[in-house]
Amino acid sequence: MTGIEKNQEQKGLFNEVDKGFTIQEAVQEAKRCLRCKVPQCSKGCPISQDIPDWIHEISKGNFGNAMKIINDKSNLPAVCGRVCPHEKQCEGHCVLTKKGEGIRVGKLERFIADFDGDMGLIRENLQPKTRGRIAVIGSGPAGLTIAGDLSRMGFNVEVFEMEPEPGGVLMFGIPEYRLPKEVVRREIRKIEELGVVFHCSTTIGPDLNIDQLFSQGFDAIFMGTGTVKPREPEIPGKDLEGVRQAVYFLRRVSLYNEGSISREDVPVHDGDRVFVLGCGNTAMDAARTAIRMGAKDVEIVYHKTVDDMSALRSEYDEAVAEGVKFNWETQMVEILDYNGVLSGVVLESKGEKRIEKADKVIMAIGSVPASRIVSTTKGIEVDDRGYVLTRENPYGMTTRKGVFAGGDVVNRPSTVVLAMRDAKLVAEGMARYVDAIRLLQAVDSESVAK
């Protein structure tokens, strides 16, 4: 096999794992819904989707109606249908789940969003943009939700993204086999069709600061920059060349699959023995991605048990099926080198230490906010860990008037849909704030005129 053929085979391993429902399968699944008087599935949904209503429309073949109901609550249904923790939320609350026959809500949502994307069923009427101007910093789940919601409310919205393409963690932090890039692009195109304008390759802080945005006429600004600065454990050897952060590794693989960098620039090579520190969904993504990139052995190291992990059980099961090994109740206490090259790790379990050969170590133990916006803007206060402080009224506003924040940067959500829920509340707070200040400005203008 040539090098080109091997690369093509590796990239093929990133094809989406779950192929989704056919039309017939979706309709049959939807017909199983009991349409409970008090739908527990909706109660389990962080953004309170009217799940039985749109499932009922699918059961009748009214796909356009189903999509319209979903659009009332969600800007990213094709994403949520793929990566939301359904087993803990809507599906976990379904009354049929107790019998092991829960409705596949996530898969139905994915089906109708994909069908809409392929067929172009729903194109919403554009609202007159007369209520004010909003700047959104960051185009991850929180930023996209703010942009879509406020545009539907009649605001002019412009999104500023540091990467060359919008999408944030959806585009660069979730592997292609779980969330194809084209799905994210399709969802973003739908938000653009609402009138939202995207400015890419623009970093707020170094390139353009908050004060300059206000001087351009924006009424309010949303910070949805997430947590991009990785946490680093105090482990001897953590600065060796073969130690990488999971977010860096996943981004490099994403760039490689897009054809932007060469195979040699991905920090896991054929035959590597890889240890992943952490046991959340990002750790699972990194481990499964390392296998796809040709690692011969991938092991996760976690200091607690399988019942304590933050990763979804389904993600764990799929990782096991793909060959990932797990070291439970185990600490990584040292990373070893031989002549400056990473050579092994020291693991400790139940008071006993052992040395394992290793070629790469991937850190997946979380991240904290970067300070580039806060450090270039007066009046935005943060806590001792760097998370932005916000108020309850108007919801999401920081200590700087007119500047709002939501999502991971304020340390509230931890998943895509929780970031969306938080952002929807912030959007309402921003709308109330802008309406209030514009009303006061109108009153002041009338007073001056008299």
BAGU-727034 format. One record per residue (C-alpha): residue in three letters; x negated, y negated, z negated. Coordinates in steps of 0.001 Angstrom, whole numbers, plus 524288, in hexadecimal, padded with zeros to 5 digits. Example, Ala and Ser with C-alpha at 12.3 -4.5 7.8 and 13.67 -1.06 7.14 Angstrom:
% residues 2
ALA7CFF4811947E188SER7CA9A804247E41C
//
This chain:
% residues 450
MET800008000080000THR7FA807F2B3803E6GLY7F9C07E72A7FA98ILE804DF7E05C801D3GLU80D7F7EC7E80112LYS80AA27EDE57F289ASN80E377DFA97F014GLN81AEB7E1637F79AGLU81E0F7ED907EFA2GLN81B537E6327E2EELYS824237DB047E6F7GLY82EC07E4E17EA5BLEU82EB77E92B7DC23PHE834437DBC87D8D3ASN840CA7DE117E083GLU84CAA7DC447D7E9VAL84F087E8597CF92ASP85DEA7E74D7CE7CLYS864AF7E6687DBACGLY871BA7E1BC7D646PHE87FCF7E5867D949THR885BD7E7907E6A4ILE892F07E0F27E8F0GLN89A2C7ED9C7E628GLU892577F0427D9C8ALA8948F7E25D7D4D7VAL8A34C7E2E17D6FAGLN8A4537F0327D06CGLU89C437EB9E7C4D4ALA8A46A7DF397C38ELYS8B0FF7E7387C356ARG8AC6C7EDD07B6CDCYS8AD267E0EF7AF38LEU8B8077E1477A502ARG8BA087D26A7A529CYS8BAB97D20679655LYS8C3467C78B79028VAL8B7997C363787F7PRO8AC1F7C64879116GLN8A04F7C9B0788E2CYS897A77C91C794F8SER89A0D7BA7679620LYS897217B8D1787AEGLY88A3D7BFD2789C8CYS886877B6EE79531PRO87E237AB6C7909EILE884547A27879ADCSER8921F7A7C779875GLN894E07AC367A64BASP8A2EF7AFFA7A94DILE89E767BDBA7AC3DPRO8AB737C5167AD0FASP8B0F17BAB17B632TRP8A6597BBAD7C07AILE8A5607CA727BF2BHIS8B40A7CB247C1D0GLU8B22F7C3267CE31ILE8A7B07CC9D7D2B4SER8B0EF7D8047D035LYS8BA947D1AE7D9B0GLY8B0157CEAF7E3C2ASN8B1227C0077E173PHE8A2787BDA37E169GLY8A37D7AF1D7E40EASN8AC5A7AD3B7D840ALA8A31E7B5237CFD2MET8979F7ACB07D3E0LYS89F1F7A0367D11BILE8A21D7A4B47C333ILE893CD7A8237C0F7ASN88F3A79B187C676ASP89735794047BC30LYS88DEF799147B1B9SER8814379D5E7B838ASN8779F797657C1CDLEU86F537A3C77C2AAPRO878397AFBC7C3C8ALA86F327B7857CCB3VAL8643E7B57D7C2D6CYS86C837B86F7B6CDGLY8720F7C4857BD48ARG8643F7C9D97BE2FVAL85CA37C5697B23ACYS866557C25B7A744PRO8662C7CBAD79B97HIS873CC7D0BE79EBFGLU8728E7DC3579579LYS871B37D29278A20GLN87BC37C8F778F47CYS8878C7CAD379840GLU885FE7D96379AB8GLY882447DC0B78CADHIS88F207D5EC78831CYS897CF7DD0E7920EVAL8A1AD7E5A878ADDLEU89EB37F0D279443THR890527F0C27906CLYS893797F85B78404LYS8979E8039B78CD6GLY88B878021D79547GLU893E67FCCD7A05AGLY8915B7EE2A79F70ILE894397E5C77AB5FARG887C87E2717B2ECVAL88A077D3D27B1CBGLY87C4B7CFE87B5BDLYS87C617D8327C1DDLEU889B57D2D57C5BFGLU884E37C4E87C3E3ARG879117C7DE7CC32PHE881B97CDFD7D6A6ILE88ACD7C25C7D802ALA87F917B87D7D7B5ASP8782D7C0037E228PHE8846E7C1997EA64ASP886F07B3067E965GLY878E77B00E7ED0EASP8794B7B9107F8D5MET886B07B4AF7FD90GLY886B27A6837F94FLEU894247A7CF7F315ILE893F179C297E9F8ARG88F2D78E8F7ED57GLU8939D785427E2E7ASN89920777CB7E577LEU88F0276D8B7E1F5GLN892BD7644E7D710PRO89078755A27D957LYS883937528B7D285THR8883A746A37CAF5ARG885D1749CF7BC93GLY8772A7474C7BBE2ARG8699074C427BF1BILE86322757B47B82CALA854F275C387B8E6VAL8524876A807B5A7ILE8446576ECA7B277GLY8426077D257B56ESER84A487864C7BE0AGLY84B577927D7B5C7PRO8587A797C57B0EBALA85B0578C0D7A80BGLY85761781D07B22FLEU85F47788437BD00THR86B1F789597B41DILE86A4977B037B047ALA868C9777307BE94GLY8745B77F377C344ASP87D8177B877B825LEU87AD076CE87B895SER87B8676C707C769ARG88902772BA7C6ABMET88CB67683F7BCB1GLY8898375D677C654PHE87B78759D37C2CDASN870297579A7CC10VAL866037618D7C7CBGLU857A97627A7CB8EVAL84F0776DB47C702PHE8405176C527C526GLU83885779017C5D1MET829C677A9B7C445GLU82921786DB7CCBBPRO829BC786467DBA0GLU836EB78D2C7DB39PRO8423578C057D179GLY8469E7971E7C8B2GLY83D1C796DE7BD4EVAL83C917A3BE7B5DDLEU846E57A96A7BF04MET83D9E7A7E77CA70PHE830647AA907C43EGLY832D17B1B37B765ILE83C277BCDE7BABDPRO837297C7B77C3B1GLU83CCC7C94A7D13BTYR841F07D6F37CE58ARG84B0B7D10E7C400LEU84E217C4017CA5DPRO84AC47C21E7D8BBLYS845AB7B4A47DC22GLU84F7E7B3207E72AVAL85A9F7B4A67DD64VAL855367A9487D57BARG853717A1147E1C9ARG861747A3CF7E5C1GLU866A679F4D7D884ILE85E77792EB7D965ARG86392790167E70FLYS8716A7909A7E194ILE86D96786897D742GLU8677D77E087E1E1GLU8746777E9E7E93CLEU87AA9777F07DD75GLY8722A76C257E089VAL866CC76EDC7D748VAL8598776A067DC32PHE84D04771847D8E8HIS83F7976B497D7FCCYS8353D776197D79CSER826977755B7D4C6THR8299576A367CB65THR824C376B587BD6CILE82B61762527B3CFGLY820FE75CCC7AAD3PRO814E975BF77B372ASP81BD4758457C035LEU827CE751187BB34ASN82B9E74E617AD1DILE8389874CAA7A61AASP837C273DCF7A5D6GLN835A773D657B47FLEU8418B7461E7B6A7PHE849F573CCB7AEBESER844637315D7B68BGLN84918738387C2F4GLY8570C736E87BE14PHE85A08744017B7C1ASP8642C7431C7ACEEALA85F9874F417A5C1ILE854C3759487A6BCPHE854DA767CC7A37FMET848A776F4279F63GLY849BE77DA07A2EDTHR83B5D780CC7A3C4GLY83BC978D6E79BFFTHR8302179330794F6VAL824837940F79DF5LYS819277944879453PRO816877A27079031ARG814B97A61F78203GLU807647ABF577F62PRO805327B5D97747BGLU7F9367B4E376BD8ILE7F2DC7C13377109PRO7E4197C214772DCGLY7E15A7C32678167LYS7EDD57BC48785D5ASP7E5E17B31778E7BLEU7DF777BDCB7968BGLU7E1237BD2D7A549GLY7E9EE7C92C7A5E4VAL7F4087C38F79C87ARG7FF747BCBF7A332GLN80C787B70179F40ALA818807BE277A446VAL81E3D7B1DE7AA6BTYR811877AF9A7B1D9PHE8110E7BDB37B66FLEU81F497BDC27BAEDARG81D687B0ED7C213ARG8114F7B60C7C92DVAL818AD7C22B7CD7CSER823DA7B99C7D231LEU81A777B1497DA2DTYR814207BD7F7DFC8ASN8213C7C32B7E3DBGLU8246B7B6337EA67GLY817927B6E07F1EASER811DA7AADF7EB3DILE805FA7B1A47E53BSER7FE087BDD47E837ARG7FED67CADB7E10EGLU7F1AB7C82C7DAA7ASP7F7587BC497D3CCVAL801047C48E7CC0DPRO7FAEB7C7CD7BEC7VAL7FEA97D6427BEABHIS7F8017DF697C828ASP7F9B77ED587CCECGLY7F61A7F7367C283ASP7F5E67ED967B721ARG7F98C7F1BA7A972VAL802147E6C27A442PHE806C07E38679684VAL812367DA2F794C4LEU813D57D370787A4GLY822217D0A878436CYS82F417D7487864AGLY838CC7CD6378BD8ASN83E5C7CD3079991THR832567C5D879E7AALA829A17D0A979931MET832127DABE7A034ASP831427D2D17ACC1ALA822747D1DD7AB9EALA820DD7E0667A8D8ARG829B67E4C87B3F1THR823547DB0D7BD23ALA815B07DFF77B98AILE819E37EDB57BD6FARG81ECA7E8887CA62MET811B17E1E27CC8CGLY80AAC7EEF37CB71ALA806C27EFE87BD21LYS804987FE407B9C6ASP8087F7FCD17AB85VAL810A37F2407A4D0GLU813327F20479638ILE81B187E87478E04VAL816537E55E78058TYR820B07E1177768CHIS81F967DF2F767EBLYS82D917E38B76511THR8368A7EE8F76981VAL83ECC7F0BC7759DASP84ABF7EC4876E02ASP844517DF2076B29MET840277DB7E778F8SER846527CF8877F49ALA846707D5EE78CC1LEU853257DB97791CEARG8549C7EA2378FFBSER857277EB8479E87GLU84A457E4B77A17CTYR8434E7EDE179816ASP849A77F9F279E22GLU845AA7F5B77ABBEALA837C77F2EE7A72AVAL836CE8009F7A141ALA83C208068E7ADCBGLU831A27FF6D7B587GLY826B5804947ACE0VAL8243D7F9C17A2F1LYS81F627FF06795DDPHE822437F9107888BASN81A217F7A277C33TRP823FC7F4FE77157GLU820767EF1B76420THR813227EC0B76995GLN80AAE7DFD576907MET8003E7DBB0772BBVAL7F57D7D7137698BGLU7EA327D4FA7730AILE7E7297D45D78186LEU7D9D87DA0E784CFASP7D0037D6B878F66TYR7C3FE7DCE579545ASN7BA367D2F579A6AGLY7C4E27C8A479B0CVAL7CEBD7D1587A21BLEU7DB2F7D60579B5DSER7D9507E45679835GLY7E3307E83978DEDVAL7EC897E4F2782E8VAL7ECF37E85777498LEU7FA7A7ECB277040GLU7FED07EE7D76239SER80A5A7F6C075E0ELYS80DD17FAE37502BGLY800B57F64C74B44GLU7F8CD7FDEE75534LYS7F1047F7B776030ARG7EDCD7FD6976D73ILE7E6B67F87D77975GLU7ED127F99C786C2LYS7E6A77F6F1793D4ALA7ECFA7EB6A79ABCASP7EAD47E3BE7A73DLYS7F5087D9127A514VAL7FCE47D38B799C7ILE8097A7CBEC79C5DMET80F027C32E791B7ALA81DDF7C25879115ILE820857BCA8783A8GLY827CF7B0487873DSER824D37A22278A62VAL826BF7944178565PRO829E77875478C3FALA81F6D77F9279347SER81D9D7718A78ED3ARG81BC576A5779BAAILE828FA7634179AEBVAL829127608378C55SER81B0375BA278CA9THR81E11751DA79781THR82AF774CE8791D0LYS82D9B7451A78593GLY838A6748D577C7FILE83A4F7577277F04GLU837E775EAF77255VAL8344176D0377126ASP833347768E765E4ASP8267077C31760C1ARG8268B786A476B6BGLY8289D77D0D77695TYR8372077F8E778F9VAL83F187737C77C67LEU8488276EB8771E6THR8567576BFF77655ARG863267677F77020GLU870CF76D0876FD1ASN877C97608F77430PRO8767075E5A77F56TYR8724576C6878061GLY8644D76E4378511MET85F857602F7844ATHR851A975EB877F3BTHR84CC57540777640ARG84AC374BC278280LYS857A6745C1786E5GLY85C2074AF4793FDVAL8527A7565A79427PHE85899763C079227ALA8527177131790EFGLY8572D77F3079112GLY8531578D32792FDASP846617930578E28VAL83FFD785AA78C50VAL848A8783AD7804CASN846FC791B877BC2ARG8553D795BF77D1CPRO8574A7A00B787ACSER84F1D7ABBD78B93THR856107B0D6797BDVAL85AEF7AB0A7A488VAL869397AAC27A07ALEU8664D7A50979304ALA85EA279A2F79991MET86A75797EF7A242ARG873B07976F7969CASP86B2F78D5B78FCDALA869F87856379C4BLYS878B87851679E51LEU87A4B77EFE790D6VAL86F9577522793D3ALA8761F771BC7A0C7GLU8828176E2379965GLY87A84765E478FF1MET873AE75EE479B1BALA8808775C127A20FARG886577562E795A9TYR87A2374E0A7935DVAL879557488D7A125ASP887EB745A67A189ALA8869973E557949CILE87AEA736087986BARG880BC732A27A5AFLEU88D6E72EB579F10LEU885F1725DB795AEGLN87E77720117A121ALA88B4D71D4B7A819VAL890D8716D079BEDASP8849F70E7679A55SER8855470A617A8B3GLU89381706397A748SER890166FE6079B22VAL8852E6F74D7A249ALA88E326F4807ADE1LYS8980F6EDFE7A4FA
//
